[in-house]
Amino acid sequence: MPANRLSGRGGFDYLDGAGGEDVLTGGTEGNIFHVSLGHDVVTDFAAGDQIEVALGTAFDSFAEVMAVATQSGANVMLTFNSGTTLDLQNVSLGSLGAEDFLFA
C-alpha cells in the first residue's frame, strides 16, 4: 500500500513523496516530481514536466540516470538502488531527454 498519494491541481505543482512508496499525479502543466528515497510511481509524466533527482553525486547527470533506466512494458523504470526506484507510467524511454531532469 502506498505511503502517500499526492495529486496536483491546475497549473504548476511540485510533488515530493518524501520517502516511502508514493503515487504522484501532477496537475495540468509543468510539474516537478522530486525523487529522493523510496519507491515512487508517477502516473502522468508528460511534455513540460520534470523529474528532480536529489541523490547526490552518484546521479547528477542525465547520462547517469539513463544508465539505470529500462523500458518495462509501457513504463520506464529507474532503479537508482535497492531502496530507490521511480516508475514512470506510460512513458517511452526514447521520449526522455536531458530537459526532463533537474539535479539537486
C-alpha positions in Angstrom: 0.0 0.0 0.0 1.5 3.4 -1.0 2.6 5.7 1.8 1.3 8.8 0.1 -0.9 9.6 -2.9 -0.1 13.1 -4.0 -2.2 14.9 -6.7 -1.6 18.2 -8.3 -4.2 20.7 -9.3 -4.3 23.1 -12.3 -1.1 24.8 -13.2 2.4 24.1 -11.8 2.8 21.6 -9.0 5.9 20.4 -7.0 5.3 16.9 -5.8 7.6 15.2 -3.3 6.6 12.0 -1.6 9.5 12.4 0.9 10.4 8.7 1.2 8.3 5.6 1.3 6.1 4.2 -1.5 4.3 7.1 -3.2 2.0 7.6 -6.1 2.4 11.0 -7.7 -0.1 12.6 -10.1 0.7 16.1 -11.4 -1.6 18.9 -12.3 -2.3 20.2 -15.8 1.1 21.8 -16.7 4.8 22.0 -15.9 5.0 19.7 -12.8 8.2 18.8 -11.0 8.3 15.3 -9.4 11.0 15.1 -6.7 13.0 11.9 -6.3 15.0 11.2 -3.2 14.3 7.9 -1.3 11.7 5.2 -1.7 9.7 3.5 -4.4 7.6 6.1 -6.3 5.2 5.9 -9.2 4.4 8.9 -11.5 1.1 8.3 -13.2 1.1 11.2 -15.7 4.6 12.3 -16.7 4.2 14.5 -19.8 5.9 17.1 -22.0 6.8 20.1 -19.9 7.1 18.1 -16.7 10.5 17.5 -15.0 12.0 15.0 -12.6 14.2 16.5 -9.9 16.8 13.9 -8.8 18.3 14.5 -5.3 20.5 11.5 -4.9 24.0 13.1 -4.6 26.9 12.8 -7.0 26.1 9.2 -8.0 23.2 10.6 -10.0 23.9 14.1 -11.0 23.7 13.9 -14.8 21.3 12.7 -17.5 23.8 10.0 -18.6 23.9 8.5 -15.1 20.1 8.5 -14.8 19.7 6.9 -18.3 22.3 4.2 -17.3 19.7 2.9 -14.7 16.6 3.3 -16.9 14.8 0.4 -18.5 11.7 0.0 -20.5 9.3 -2.3 -18.7 6.2 -2.8 -20.8 4.5 0.6 -21.3 6.6 2.1 -18.4 10.1 3.4 -17.8 11.7 2.1 -14.6 14.5 4.0 -13.0 16.3 1.8 -10.4 18.8 4.0 -8.6 19.5 1.4 -5.9 17.6 -1.3 -4.0 15.8 1.4 -1.9 15.1 4.0 -4.6 13.1 3.4 -7.7 10.9 5.6 -9.9 8.2 4.1 -12.2 7.1 6.5 -15.0 3.8 5.0 -16.2 3.0 5.1 -19.9 6.4 6.7 -20.9 8.7 5.6 -23.6 12.4 5.5 -22.7 13.2 7.1 -26.1 11.0 10.1 -25.3 13.1 11.2 -22.3 15.7 13.9 -22.8 18.1 15.9 -20.6 15.5 18.7 -20.4 13.2 16.3 -18.4 15.6 16.2 -15.5 16.8 18.6 -12.8 19.6 17.7 -10.3 19.6 19.0 -6.7 
